[in-house]
Structures are given as structure tokens and as C-alpha cells.
Amino acid sequence: MTTKPKATRFRIRRSTPTASETPTARPVATAMITPAPPPRMPEAAAAQSRPSMTQALAARAAAASPRTVTALQHPAQAVAVARPVAAPQQAPRPADPMPLQRGEVASAAETQLDAELDAIRREGLTGRQLRLARRVAQKHDLPATSDFDAVRLLRKAGIDPFQRSNILELVVPRGKADPVPEDRDTDPAPRVQLPQTVPVQKQTLPSTELNPARQRENEISRIRIELAQRRRRKMALLMARLAFFVFLPTILAGYYFYAVATPMYSTKSEFLILQADGAGGSVGGLLSGTQFATNQDAIAVQSYLQSKDAMLRLDDDQGFKSHFLQDWIDPIQRLEPEPTNEQAYKIYKKHVKIGFDPTEGVIRMEVIAADPQVSKDFSERLISYAEERVNSLSEKKRIDQMRDALAAFEEAQEERRVTQQALVDLQVQGSILDPEAVIASIRSQINTIEIQLQEKQLQLAALLDNARPNQSRVEGVRGDIGRLEELLADLNGRMTDMSQGENSLAQLAVRIQMAQADLLTRDMLLQSALQQVETARLEANRQVRYLTISVQPVASQEPAYPRSFENTLLAFLVFGGIYLLFSLTASILREQISS
């Protein structure tokens, strides 16, 4: 903290006042003008006159105006003010009964300053109040030399250093504070902010009206208390709702999972559905070695194991209903007496879990029961049901394909037999196994005889060309020609007889050729049917499905269900989500209704 230097004290040498001096102008002149030093007076007289002079100066300083006090505090400014002032004409002052003596005395301003500081000291201000007064004086740029001087200067400036608003201004200064007027004497009605002392002789009572600032603080405190109470009340209601709708159901669920629920044992197994190896050039043959070739069968098996039919077969074989009707199972997991198939099927779906992985083609099955050995038996029985279902799915298709192929083969074989019998009948009917061969032989004979006949005729013509032919040779050649012509005519007659009539050899040959063509066609059909049978057999072998167990069911030694911690946490989350949903809905509806 920076302070201004302390004001210098002035010693005043007083002389005998003149008659022209006035009571008003004398303190100023006395404070500002120092006359020539008079002759010294004795020590005793100076000692006696000093108290009376001090009292007179104090009285005159008290009667002086504020400007005079200011002049006493600031002598440099008082010189210019005191010169133009003209004292009014007053009656001459009577002579003092005891004349003033010359000597060094304290000024009236200094005496008044000491008196004010002593009065402030006697008020018994605390150290905190003095520090606050010093800070307020620094804020208003008052040249305070001490804490008591700061109190004095603030009171002279019309500022109460202990007022709450002034204390708050030290922390949060006003944004638009009213400027302090330079000349406070010109203020027509200055506001009194000086601390008032309580007179001893008066008996005062506390006022019923509070200070506005205090009243505002009380209202703010009351609002804060109400807000805190409202916040606590809302928090209490919130905790009560949470306890009733979330915590209490969660505790009940946890109690059930930890103390009431019957332990359940789980048996897990995995199996695959494979296709038989077979060669094929189609798209199905390309996919035969992948899991896509058995996806439909795997999905069908999964659906069957999760069906009511599988549950009824399991109940007939292993007693599924009777196992869950036992008294030592908790009421939630236990079946009611004489349950219906629908009630048992609900329990079945909860305790038999089957999943299919299409990427790997693996069917995973988990069977849950109250006894580990029973769970294993249920799992093995369900796997046997799945194997039967796989076989039945492909068996019908294989049988249908083979039945159709065999029927077509048998029909072709029977038709070929009929055609062949007709050919044999035709051959037996004409007593000729091969009419065409007979006709061909007759034709070949006719051709041979015609050639021989032509040769004989040429030989006869050659003999007749001689002038003297040999008659015997000519007759012999003519006899050969006649015999050949007769044989040719006989062969032509036989050919004509075979080619004419209903039983002609030509007609029989045609019928035999038609029968042979039919027999050839039936042979081709029979061969095609036989090939179809072989193809159906290969296709049936390729469509065979095999169920391979990759993970055998093994009875567990420790219960797998219930999962107490996970189920309790899940219950808490579920109840919390439901409460949050309903609370948000209620708040939105309340806001819509209020708006």
C-alpha cells in the first residue's frame, strides 16, 4: 500500500491583533501569515498563556467553515483563496482581559486533527474495520497516512467505510458508478453516509423495517433454501421411484437366480451333414464338396429338431414331460401337473437350443436338463432323430428316381421281346428264315443262266457263220440253248410265284424287314433305358447324405444355468430401460400439456 507523505506541521507566531481583524478572517490570516517575531516573554508567562491560546484556537477552528478547514489542511491553496477575501466591517472587538503572549503554539487544524483521531481511536474499531477503511480510502484516492486517518477522510468525504455496498464494491466494482462531485459544498442535498454514534442518554429499539440490501439477501437466502429443499425432495422422490421400480425388482430377480432357481446342466454337441462322393459334370457336381450342397438338408434337420414332432418323440422315448414335472425343480422351470403339449413345447424350446452355421455347415445343439445324465440321453436321442431325418430326406428321392428308371427299362425290354417274337412268327410262317436270301439266290441263278444262254447263242452264231458248219456241234449248241431257256423260264416262274399273292416271298420279306427294323428300334430303346437305370443309380448314390458327429455329447459335472450375475445385471438393465422409457414419455406428455 502506497501512502502520501505526511503533511508538514506549521508553527505560528502570533502578535497582538488589530482592531480591523474580524473573527472570520483571523484564523485564515493566522494560519497563513507569519509576522515579525515579537520580543520574547518570560517562561512563566508563556506557560500560563499557552493553554488559553490553545483553547481559543480550537474554538475558532471549530467555528470555521469547511473551506477554512481545507485551507488549514492545504496551506498552498489557502494563500490564493485568502487574499481576495475582504473582511466585512464589524464592530471593534473589546480587548482581551489577558493579553496574548508571543510564543510557538500548534495550529488549530493540527489540534483539530489530533482531536478527531483521538475520537476515532476511542470508538474501539476492530483491525478488520480499519483495514476495510484503508482499502476504501485507496479506492477513492484519499491521501490517508494511517488507518484512523483513512476513517477520518472517508467520513469527511461523506462515505461510510463500513457500509455493505462499499465493501462489496471492493470485490465487484460498479459498472456505471456515479462520479464523486469535485465540490461537495455545491451539492444542494448531500446524502449522509457517516456512521452515527448512539447517544448514551437515549434508549433506542431495533426497527421493524429491514435494510433493502439485507432484505434482498434474506430473500435470496430463502429462495436458495427453498431450491435446496425442492431439490432434496425431488431427489428423494426419484430415489423412491428408482427403488420401487428398478432396485426392488432387481433384488427380487437376483434373489431368485442366487437362491431359488434350480441348477441346470448343459450338454453340447456338434454334427455335420455330408454328401457322398460322386462324379458329376453339372453345377451340382461342382458344389458337391462344399457346405452349400447340404444347406437345405441342414436347415430341414434344424427345423425338425425344433419342432413339436421331435418333442413328442422324445417324450415317448425318454419321458421329457415327466422329467420336468419333478417336485424339486423350482416353480418357474417346472411344468404344471398334466401339462398340454403346448406348455411342454415352450419348455422344450427353452431347454433345446439348436443353431446352424451356414459358413461352416455345422449344426450346434445344446440340451439343458436338471440332471446331467438325462441331458446327455436327450442329446443322443435327438441326434438319432436327426440321422433318421437325413436318411429319409434323400431316400425318397433315390427310390423315386430308381423306380422310374427301372420301370422304363422293363417296358423297353418287354416291347423288344414282343417285336422279336413277331419276327420269329413271320419267319416260321413262310418256312423261310430269310426270304431275301432265297430271292437273292434265285436272282443270282437267273443271272447265271442268262449269261450262259448268251454265251451259247454267241457260240451258235459263230458256228453258223462257217460255210460248212459242223452239224453235230450246231445241234449240240442249240440243244444247250433250249435247255437254258427252259431253266430260265422255270426260274422266272418261281420268282413270279414268290412275288405275287398274299403269301408271296416279297411280301414276307418286307414284313420281315419291318419286324427287323422294329427289333432294332427296341434294342436301342432298351439300351437307353439300361443307361438311364445306371445314371439313376449313380445319382441316387451321389444324393446319399451322411450325418457325421464332430463333437460327441458328454455329461457335464457342474451346472451351467442359471448365470446369476449376468441374469441379475440383465434384469437391472431391463428394468432401468423400462423406467427410463416411461419417465421420458411422462415428461414429454407433461410438457406438451403444460405448453
Buried (B, 14 or more C-beta within 10 A) or exposed (E): EEBEEEBEEBEBBBBEBEEEBBEBBBBBBBBBEEEEEBEEBEEEBBEEBBEEBBEBBBEBBEEBEEBBBBBBBEBEEBBEBBEEEEBEEEEEBEEEEEEBBBBEBBBBBBBBBEEBBEEBEEEEBEEEBBEBBBBBBBBBEBBBBBBBBBBBBBBBBBBBBBBEEBEEBEEEEEEEEEEEEEEEEEEEEEEEBEBEEEEEEEEEEEEEEEEEEEEEEEEEEEEEEEEEEEEEEEEEEEEEBBEEBBBEBBBEBBEBBEEEBBEBBBBBBBBBBBBEEBEEEEEBEEBBEEBEBBBEBBBBBBEBBBEEEBBBBBBEEBBBBEBBBEEEBEEEBBBEEEBEEEBBBEBBEEBBBBEBEEEEBBBBBBBBBBBBEBBBBBBBBBBEBBBBBBBEBBBEEBEEBBEEBBEBBEEBBEBBEEBBEBBEEBBEEBEBEEBBEBBEEBEEBBEBBBEBBEBBBEBBEEBEEEEEBEEEEBEBBBEBBEBBBEBBEEBBEBBEEBEEEEEBBBBBBBBBBBBBEBBEBBBEBBEEBBEBBEEBBEBBEBBBBBBEBEEBBEBBEEBBBBEBEEBBBBBBEBBBEEBEEEBEEEEEEEEEEEE
